[in-house]
Amino acid sequence: MPLKFNISTPNLAKLIKLHLGPEILKNNNAWEILESPLSGRGIFAVRDIDAGEVILSDIALTTGPTSTSHQHICCVCYKTLEDIDRDIQCKNGCSLPLCELCSNGSSHSTECELFRRWKPKEPTQIIPQLLRFVSIVRCLFLGDTQRKLLLALQANNDKYYANELQKVAQCFANFPSDREMLEYFQYSIAAFNTNAFEGSCDRQQMENRGRVRALFPLASLLNHQCTPNADHYFDSPETLVIIATRPISKGEEIVTSYTKLLWSTLMRKMFLKMTKHFECCCPRCVDPSENGTYLSALFCRQQGCKGIMIPVQTKTLQPDWRCLTCESVFPHSKMARYQDFALNTINNRINACSISDMITFINDMCPRFCPPSNYVLVEAKLNVIWRMSRATTEVFTEEQLKCKDRYRAELLELLEKLGAGECTLKKLITEERL
Ligand SMILES: C[S@@+](CC[C@H](N)C(=O)[O-])C[C@H]1O[C@@H](n2cnc3c(N)ncnc32)[C@H](O)[C@@H]1O
């Protein structure tokens, strides 16, 4: 089969239904695949859908561990491997982390054999690039329908994806040089980077599972909007569920966000351009006030002025900035330096401070150099709520608990202004399951 499978949209829909099978399709019929005015193919509602309703469930083509987990997980069942000092690598010498149960099962044997044949140069180390490559190697083992689906997905061309394969090749003494196989890997890397979902597959935090990276043929057709009408969660490592965050009318395109909801417009634009190769022109992106949230805002650089500055043009990545009070205009280069300063100062603290120092820093220091609406400060507050809801031994003062409640109320108000509806972030903040 040639690399890249050209298929009409109706035939792609048939193939996806074949992949999902009748049992899964039974309660999975609120959607259809059509050409999208946003880009290529998209998913559309065939009936009115309520907020909170499940729109669709999708079954992965392949899954694998992510490279960024702070704790090692089994690369087959994704359960966290408790004691990192214990021998957690595959007993047969492929170098991948594996739990006791999966090391005795058969699911890992084919990829294990390949890894051993390619000879990892550092077999006693767990190398992040190789963890990320597991999901790509598994594309070799797809059945006919699943392979056709993989090759029918959009796969953006990017020189960094070639680097990704090169870096993997350098980790092995005997990596294949066969052109067909390398092209298949290259294509699979591009398809993953364009379409894959990453997330925790332990929604209830009961199974002790880590983060997974997976490619879903139907959910890969979801286009992006910065204020989306749908969100997702992993029901298991192989199952992705898409839910409506607000009521969706029959005929409306179902869209998710590829970025974090609380990022500023410039941050989202840069991320989408660099990683997904498009410029978003949704209503949120063209509103300089960012739905009245002023997530980009920085203090005016004019001496004596206490106003806030926002980017004035919405189409460029290097806009001029204008003060809403004194109307001074500053070039992006100057404001970008100032934004970087705020970002680095706050992020350095996030990584190094205790929770109580972080609260003091947010309340007493940040207002001197960063408007409260700026997305970096918003993310810092989110981080405090997250750490406080996870802390099991620390005892907080009444004052600190009040701060947490205030941050929560501010964040919920922000999500309301953005029209984010019943999104996963709102649920996590409300239920303190961040
Ligand atoms: C996950 S795919 C979405 C499905 C894709 N439309 C297709 O036909 O397979 C992601 C790609 O779709 C395109 N895309 C998604 N949302 C878009 C939007 N709002 N505006 C322009 N292009 C978009 C971009 O090229 C992006 O890299």
The ligand as an SDF file (V2000), in Angstrom:
LIG
                    3D

 27 29  0  0  0  0  0  0  0  0999 V2000
   -6.3750   16.7220   14.0540 C   0  0  0  0  0  0  0  0  0  0  0  0
   -6.3690   17.3220   12.4310 S   0  0  0  0  0  0  0  0  0  0  0  0
   -8.0450   17.7700   12.2260 C   0  0  0  0  0  0  0  0  0  0  0  0
   -8.7110   17.0070   11.0910 C   0  0  0  0  0  0  0  0  0  0  0  0
   -8.3590   17.4800    9.7060 C   0  0  0  0  0  0  0  0  0  0  0  0
   -9.2240   18.6040    9.3510 N   0  0  0  0  0  0  0  0  0  0  0  0
   -8.5090   16.3690    8.6730 C   0  0  0  0  0  0  0  0  0  0  0  0
   -9.1110   16.5780    7.6280 O   0  0  0  0  0  0  0  0  0  0  0  0
   -7.9830   15.2650    8.9150 O   0  0  0  0  0  0  0  0  0  0  0  0
   -5.4800   18.8050   12.7410 C   0  0  0  0  0  0  0  0  0  0  0  0
   -5.2290   19.6560   11.5340 C   0  0  0  0  0  0  0  0  0  0  0  0
   -6.4450   20.2050   11.0200 O   0  0  0  0  0  0  0  0  0  0  0  0
   -6.2670   21.5620   10.6160 C   0  0  0  0  0  0  0  0  0  0  0  0
   -7.1270   22.4280   11.4660 N   0  0  0  0  0  0  0  0  0  0  0  0
   -7.7730   22.0760   12.6020 C   0  0  0  0  0  0  0  0  0  0  0  0
   -8.4850   23.0860   13.0870 N   0  0  0  0  0  0  0  0  0  0  0  0
   -8.3060   24.1450   12.2640 C   0  0  0  0  0  0  0  0  0  0  0  0
   -8.7730   25.5040   12.2540 C   0  0  0  0  0  0  0  0  0  0  0  0
   -9.5740   25.9880   13.1900 N   0  0  0  0  0  0  0  0  0  0  0  0
   -8.3580   26.3040   11.2350 N   0  0  0  0  0  0  0  0  0  0  0  0
   -7.5240   25.8270   10.2720 C   0  0  0  0  0  0  0  0  0  0  0  0
   -7.0360   24.5540   10.2360 N   0  0  0  0  0  0  0  0  0  0  0  0
   -7.4160   23.7220   11.2110 C   0  0  0  0  0  0  0  0  0  0  0  0
   -4.7910   21.8820   10.8200 C   0  0  0  0  0  0  0  0  0  0  0  0
   -4.1260   21.6520    9.6000 O   0  0  0  0  0  0  0  0  0  0  0  0
   -4.3580   20.8600   11.8580 C   0  0  0  0  0  0  0  0  0  0  0  0
   -2.9900   20.5510   11.7720 O   0  0  0  0  0  0  0  0  0  0  0  0
  1  2  1  0
  2  3  1  0
  2 10  1  0
  3  4  1  0
  4  5  1  0
  5  6  1  0
  5  7  1  0
  7  8  2  0
  7  9  1  0
 10 11  1  0
 11 12  1  0
 11 26  1  0
 12 13  1  0
 13 14  1  0
 13 24  1  0
 14 15  1  0
 14 23  1  0
 15 16  2  0
 16 17  1  0
 17 18  1  0
 17 23  2  0
 18 19  1  0
 18 20  2  0
 20 21  1  0
 21 22  2  0
 22 23  1  0
 24 25  1  0
 24 26  1  0
 26 27  1  0
M  CHG  2   2   1   9  -1
M  END
$$$$
